[in-house]
Amino acid sequence: MNIIADETLGLFHLQSKDTSYIIQLVDGYPAHVYWGARLRHDNSLTGALELRERASFSPTPLLQKPTLSLDALPQEYPQYGTSDFRRPAYQVQLADGTRISELQYAGYTITAGKPALEGLPSVYVENEAEAQTLELTLKDDYAGLTVKLIYTVFAGHSAITRSVRFEHNGKAPLRLEQALSASVDFADSSYDTLHLSGAWARERHVQRRPLTPGAALSLESRRGSSSHQTNPFLALLRPGADEDQGDVFGFNLVYSGSFAATAEVEQFGQTRVSIGINPFDFSWLLEPGQSFQTPEAVLVYSSEGLGGMSRTYHRLYRTRLCRGVHRDQARPILVNNWEATYFDFDADKIAAIAKEAGPLGIELFVLDDGWFGKRDKDNSSLGDWFEDRRKLPEGLADLAGRVNKEGLQFGLWVEPEMVSPDSDLYRKHPDWCLHAEGRRRTEARNQLILDLSRPEVCDYLYETLSAVFSSAPITYVKWDMNRNMTEIASANASPERQKETAHRYMLGLYNLLERLTSRFPDILFESCSGGGGRFDPGMLFYMPQTWTSDDTDAIERLAIQYGTSIVYPASSMGAHVSAVPNHQVDRITSLATRGDVAMSGNFGYEMDLTKFTEAEKDLAARQIAQYKEIRTLVQQGDMYRLQSPFEGNGDTAWMFVSEDKTEAFVAYFRVLAKPNAPISRLTLKGLDPELDYVIETGAADVTAKGHGGGEASVSADGQSSTPFQTAFDGTPLGGDRLMRIGLVVSDLRGDYASCTYRLRAVQR
């Protein structure tokens, strides 16, 4: 890690773990020179930037430099209006209505460590030796505008974070019309793009396609959240790059609201990638003396393909984005009652499920929607956060005590950002929701969105939720958000500030989460938005895990969890076993396969355990015991993707390897059976080629070898006192052999089959 500043040469060289990022001043404009594999620093770097001598039909802003046009200059933070016709990184409107600005270099600072961003989530460091931060100061004297480009490089990660702070020192107000977090101009366009897209219950599917001239890729959310449909992530890959080799450049925005990410190929073949708050329906009025901070973008370079990029994001986010006492702790195995009961439950029903959960080894019971107000379906009571004494006659504290007596912790579902029109809160404060006066209020799931841009609304939620969380021994909170924003306006905002509402909402939400997680540091918070509608780094800063998707079907989850892993670690993914036929797609898969899929995240069950047969109880107990043995591997190990559900016939495989490479957990999923099929062989990754490994198969593979059908199809034979059993003949196999020749998959029968393996290093 190092930042080298040579003002004489006008050069700034940022060196992270395996990455270099180089900026050069060209007549006062910060130009982008290089980003890629780490370079040594010497004077030859000053000749690395190739400038186009003449650009026809491109004006030149400097009379003394008639060949310099910003339209061809690779820039660090491009502006519009002074000869660059490509997509700008920011736009301002001055008091006179003009929209021209011109930032010029005015100085720099280098500091040890990484400062926090005011009011916003961001990657952090625990000591100053972990990182260095460069601030480049740019000024537009006419506008009285100072812009600081903030870069942080890390000693232990091939990552660079970028953000921007706008400071207004002029005499008249100005308006930010666009304020992106990062922009990078690549020298050519020989890249593929990769992003994650989908819909509710079909989130984060992997999409890859080559760049073409023009606005080659434009990703955005206009929904007031990072959304199910797109994720605030974009990567460029060299065409030959794959999971294991080739250059990959990743961009991920630490933000939970509407965003935009674009890749634009211009006339000379350069590619401009930018990411930040969506300029659509956004503006921010800056009075003299005020400032504006953009969210942070995390840029990751890998020469080891997508897998290398993913593992960098995973390690960084596990250890320096997620926070709190639960960051490094094993996450509890839970049972949630939602798909078991929906709204139809009482205290005795919940206690009965908990009674079955304890002997299986489950550690946490989560009471989902329906415990408050008069909530018998989804048309009322959001905002009325007090126990429904019809269902819980003795209240939450009594129910939590009954659950605790079964040996389980107690958790609770809430949806604090919403309000039902049929609620005491709405009847008392009808103006507290997002709404435009005189317009109808669009409902979704029979609910409106509280206006978190208003401090009094956030204060009410803080006090109300604090009372709920203090009323019982609650150790886990599932924080849901089940609709997107419409009528984005605030009763408190002046006309000239209405377009600030969506971002002020996010600032209010982040402040509320900071207050609550600080007051209740021992509660494990999990975020949710109809499943994965707000699976982003911004929420992970406050809540170290997210409900990955409302789709609990094991086969659909292969694609969802695989795609999510492109950026986000397994420790951030909630993954549950649910009943069959599945409630989202009506598919029937074996309990064994459902368990194997769910074990590749934060494991749990979402079903009525009182309906389990004895055979199913036996298998569930084995699954739980198995997960407890490999939980640290899954939640803290390095993930390697082996087979993609987006290629071939959908077969999927992945593995997790401990940091010291002495242990590994492998999961393989065969989607459709084939007659007379060839031998299935898995080539493993991430092992130590000098070590030998004993291979054991999971208990579920012993008791139920991938049979199709429902709960009753699981066999109870092959009982064992341990969750893993020695596979094959017990002969240790070399790590080099397993990564070259591979591992022959166990005999599987039927569709939707799976098997798992545990590898342990042994002395030769």
WOLINBEL-V803491 format. One line per field, one symbol per residue. ss: DSSP state (H for helix, E for strand, C for the rest). burial: + if it has 9 or more other ideal C-beta (glycine too) atoms within 8 Angstrom, else -. A space follows every 50 residues. Layout:
# WOLINBEL-V803491
ss = ???
burial = ???
This chain:
# WOLINBEL-V803491
ss = CEEEEECCCCEEEEECCCEEEEEEEECCEEEEEEEEECCCCCHHHHHCCC CCCCCCCCCCCCCCCCCCCCCCCCECCCCCCCCCCCCCCEEEECCCCCCC CCCEEEEEEEEECCCCCCCCCCCCCCCHHHEEEEEEEEEECCCCEEEEEE EEEECCCCEEEEEEEEEECCCCCEEEEEEEEEEEEECCCCCEEEEEEEEC CEEEEEEEEECCCEEEEEEECCCCCCCCCECCEEEEECCCCCCCCECEEE EEEECCCCEEEEEEECCCCCEEEEEEECCCCCCEEECCCCEEECCEEEEE EECEHHHHHHHHHHHHHHHHCCCCCCCCCCCCCEEECHHHHCCCCCHHHH HHHHHHHHHHCCCEEEECCCCECCCCCCCCCCCCCCECCCCCCCHHHHHH HHHHHCCCEEEEEECCCEECCCCHHHHHCHHHECCCCCCCCCCECCEEEE CCCCHHHHHHHHHHHHHHHHCCCEEEEEECCCCCCCCCCCCCCCHHHHHH HHHHHHHHHHHHHHHHHHHCCCCEEEECECCECCCCHHHHCCCCEEECCC CCCHHHHHHHHHHHCCCCCHHHEEEEEECCCCCCCCCCCCHHHHHHHHCC CEEEEECCHHHCCHHHHHHHHHHHHHHHHHHHHHHHCEEEEEECCCCCCC CEEEEEECCCCCEEEEEEEECCCCCCCCCCEECCCCCCCCCEEEEEEEHH HHHCCCCCCCHHHCCCCCCCCCCEEECCCCCCEEHHHHHHCCEECCCCCC CCEEEEEEEEEECC
burial = ++++++----+++++++-++++++++--+++++++-+++-----++-++- ----+--+-++------+++++++++++++-+++-+++++++++----+- +++++--+-+--++--+--++++++----+++++++++++--++++++++ +++++-++++++++++++-+--++++++++++++++--+-++++++++-+ ++++++----+----++-+++-++++++-+++++++++--+----+++++ ++++++++++++++++---++++++++++--+++++-+---+++++++++ +++-+++++++++++++++++++---+---+++++++++++-+-+-+-++ ++++-+++-+++-++++++++++-+----++++++--+--++--++++++ ++++-+-+++++++++-++++-+-++-----++++-----+--+-+++++ ++++--++--++-++++++-+++++++++++++++-+++++-+---++++ +++++++++++++++++--+--++++++++++++++++++++++++++++ ++++++++++++++++++++++++++++++-+-+--++++++++++++++ +++++++++--+--+++++++++++++++++++++++++++++++----+ ++++++++--+-+++++++++-+------++++++++---++++++++++ ++++++++--+-++++------+++-+-----+++--++--++-++-+-+ -+++++++++++--
